[in-house]
Amino acid sequence: MARKDKASNAAQKAKGKAKEAAGKLTDDESLEYEGKTDQVKGDVKQAGENVKDAFKHGR
């Protein structure tokens, strides 16, 4: 399950980067902001996964 979650988090970050880039290209500040938000959400979820892994492995 952890690998699936990590892949999902990475996909969310990639999707966010694409939205941010599209927003910059089209001067759509809303889309750019949404992309940045997606990236942060992916980072936060990934941090949570890292904490879970640390507890599972006794670190």
Backbone as ProteinMPNN parsed JSONL, in Angstrom:
{"seq_chain_A": "MARKDKASNAAQKAKGKAKEAAGKLTDDESLEYEGKTDQVKGDVKQAGENVKDAFKHGR", "coords_chain_A": {"N_chain_A": [[0.821, -1.2, 0.0], [1.971, 1.23, 0.695], [3.734, 1.842, -1.391], [1.946, 2.344, -3.431], [0.651, 4.602, -2.421], [2.819, 6.387, -2.335], [3.397, 6.585, -5.04], [1.054, 7.758, -5.916], [1.222, 10.199, -4.612], [3.467, 11.29, -5.862], [2.469, 11.482, -8.43], [0.492, 13.393, -8.034], [2.054, 15.613, -7.423], [3.412, 15.912, -9.872], [1.279, 16.449, -11.568], [0.508, 18.853, -10.46], [2.744, 20.435, -11.077], [2.51, 20.517, -13.828], [0.072, 21.881, -14.105], [0.788, 24.32, -12.95], [2.748, 25.199, -14.76], [1.178, 25.4, -17.092], [-0.554, 27.387, -16.27], [1.221, 29.546, -16.048], [2.009, 29.832, -18.72], [-0.364, 30.605, -19.93], [-1.051, 32.848, -18.618], [-2.794, 32.506, -16.482], [-3.534, 33.001, -13.43], [-5.016, 31.72, -11.471], [-5.006, 28.99, -12.208], [-2.284, 28.54, -12.074], [-1.836, 28.936, -9.324], [-3.421, 26.859, -8.336], [-1.969, 24.681, -9.26], [0.403, 24.972, -7.784], [-0.654, 24.551, -5.258], [-1.488, 21.871, -5.466], [1.018, 20.662, -5.637], [2.101, 21.198, -3.105], [0.292, 19.792, -1.517], [0.898, 17.187, -2.33], [3.536, 17.035, -1.384], [3.108, 17.227, 1.399], [1.564, 14.945, 1.901], [3.446, 13.036, 1.176], [5.379, 13.455, 3.118], [3.995, 12.541, 5.334], [3.836, 9.823, 4.67], [6.531, 9.195, 4.85], [6.948, 9.496, 7.588], [5.325, 7.431, 8.547], [6.739, 5.248, 7.489], [9.133, 5.5, 8.914], [8.319, 4.885, 11.531], [7.466, 2.266, 11.16], [9.839, 0.988, 10.639], [11.269, 1.398, 12.882], [12.77, 3.734, 13.29]], "CA_chain_A": [[0.0, 0.0, 0.0], [2.82, 2.417, 0.789], [4.243, 2.174, -2.726], [0.831, 2.93, -4.174], [0.469, 5.952, -1.886], [3.945, 7.21, -2.771], [3.218, 6.842, -6.473], [-0.057, 8.696, -6.018], [1.738, 11.509, -4.191], [4.345, 11.771, -6.927], [1.604, 11.858, -9.547], [-0.166, 14.653, -7.683], [3.06, 16.666, -7.581], [3.649, 16.103, -11.304], [0.081, 17.111, -12.093], [0.59, 20.234, -9.99], [3.768, 21.14, -11.858], [1.944, 20.751, -15.16], [-0.928, 22.953, -13.979], [1.502, 25.571, -12.706], [3.357, 25.603, -16.032], [0.103, 25.824, -17.986], [-1.024, 28.681, -15.773], [2.21, 30.565, -16.419], [1.971, 30.022, -20.17], [-1.618, 31.247, -20.336], [-1.283, 33.966, -17.689], [-3.945, 32.146, -15.651], [-3.018, 32.958, -12.064], [-5.793, 30.741, -10.716], [-4.487, 27.667, -12.547], [-0.925, 28.494, -11.541], [-1.978, 28.76, -7.882], [-3.947, 25.508, -8.126], [-0.838, 23.775, -9.46], [1.286, 25.071, -6.617], [-1.37, 23.914, -4.153], [-1.393, 20.424, -5.67], [2.378, 20.251, -5.314], [2.245, 21.23, -1.65], [-0.486, 18.657, -0.994], [1.7, 15.996, -2.589], [4.666, 17.062, -0.459], [2.617, 16.961, 2.754], [1.201, 13.526, 1.949], [4.686, 12.264, 1.13], [5.993, 13.571, 4.447], [3.244, 11.618, 6.187], [4.281, 8.47, 4.332], [7.88, 9.033, 5.391], [6.801, 9.305, 9.033], [4.817, 6.062, 8.725], [7.85, 4.332, 7.221], [10.086, 5.591, 10.004], [7.786, 4.153, 12.665], [7.436, 0.844, 10.811], [11.208, 0.461, 10.646], [11.873, 1.697, 14.183], [13.766, 4.826, 13.21]], "C_chain_A": [[0.861, 1.257, 0.0], [3.363, 2.827, -0.582], [3.166, 2.849, -3.56], [0.603, 4.373, -3.728], [1.583, 6.881, -2.358], [3.831, 7.554, -4.255], [2.109, 7.867, -6.693], [0.4, 10.106, -5.647], [2.631, 12.117, -5.26], [3.528, 12.217, -8.132], [0.909, 13.187, -9.274], [0.809, 15.815, -7.84], [3.312, 16.966, -9.053], [2.479, 16.833, -11.954], [0.091, 18.589, -11.691], [1.601, 21.047, -10.771], [3.248, 21.463, -13.251], [0.921, 21.879, -15.123], [-0.241, 24.301, -13.788], [2.114, 26.094, -14.008], [2.301, 26.096, -17.019], [-0.436, 27.185, -17.569], [-0.085, 29.807, -16.143], [2.148, 30.877, -17.91], [0.748, 30.808, -20.619], [-1.954, 32.47, -19.488], [-2.548, 33.754, -16.86], [-3.443, 31.949, -14.227], [-3.738, 31.917, -11.211], [-5.264, 29.324, -10.962], [-3.074, 27.488, -11.997], [-0.955, 28.233, -10.026], [-2.467, 27.35, -7.553], [-2.832, 24.476, -8.281], [0.116, 23.786, -8.291], [0.658, 24.386, -5.407], [-1.301, 22.398, -4.266], [-0.003, 19.907, -5.304], [2.597, 20.205, -3.802], [1.49, 20.071, -1.015], [0.291, 17.359, -1.18], [2.88, 15.897, -1.646], [4.232, 16.688, 0.961], [2.248, 15.482, 2.893], [2.45, 12.651, 1.954], [5.406, 12.317, 2.476], [5.299, 12.632, 5.429], [3.641, 10.174, 5.932], [5.67, 8.196, 4.9], [7.844, 8.804, 6.898], [6.301, 7.888, 9.321], [5.941, 5.052, 8.537], [8.844, 4.336, 8.367], [9.608, 4.81, 11.226], [7.754, 2.65, 12.396], [8.814, 0.218, 10.962], [11.961, 0.822, 11.918], [12.932, 2.768, 14.158], [13.244, 6.074, 13.815]], "O_chain_A": [[0.504, 2.248, -0.637], [3.442, 4.015, -0.894], [3.433, 3.797, -4.299], [0.387, 5.259, -4.555], [1.326, 8.024, -2.735], [4.131, 8.673, -4.67], [2.221, 8.737, -7.556], [0.013, 11.082, -6.289], [2.56, 13.316, -5.533], [3.855, 13.213, -8.777], [0.757, 14.01, -10.177], [0.436, 16.879, -8.333], [3.416, 18.128, -9.445], [2.669, 17.721, -12.785], [-0.271, 19.461, -12.481], [1.356, 22.21, -11.094], [3.507, 22.539, -13.789], [0.903, 22.734, -16.008], [-0.638, 25.299, -14.389], [2.012, 27.281, -14.319], [2.509, 27.098, -17.703], [-0.736, 28.031, -18.412], [-0.525, 30.896, -16.51], [2.226, 32.037, -18.316], [0.814, 31.584, -21.573], [-3.027, 33.055, -19.633], [-3.28, 34.702, -16.572], [-2.984, 30.866, -13.863], [-3.134, 31.305, -10.33], [-5.097, 28.551, -10.018], [-2.718, 26.413, -11.515], [-0.193, 27.412, -9.515], [-1.986, 26.723, -6.609], [-2.763, 23.511, -7.519], [0.586, 22.736, -7.852], [1.345, 23.725, -4.629], [-1.079, 21.712, -3.269], [0.127, 18.829, -4.723], [3.213, 19.271, -3.289], [1.988, 19.438, -0.084], [0.333, 16.525, -0.276], [3.202, 14.813, -1.157], [4.914, 15.922, 1.641], [2.584, 14.847, 3.893], [2.504, 11.642, 2.657], [5.977, 11.319, 2.914], [5.954, 12.003, 6.26], [3.768, 9.388, 6.87], [5.947, 7.095, 5.374], [8.622, 8.009, 7.426], [6.797, 7.224, 10.231], [6.083, 4.115, 9.323], [9.346, 3.28, 8.752], [10.406, 4.144, 11.885], [7.987, 1.851, 13.303], [8.941, -0.939, 11.364], [13.163, 0.576, 12.019], [13.892, 2.715, 14.926], [13.941, 7.089, 13.837]]}, "name": "protein", "num_of_chains": 1, "seq": "MARKDKASNAAQKAKGKAKEAAGKLTDDESLEYEGKTDQVKGDVKQAGENVKDAFKHGR"}
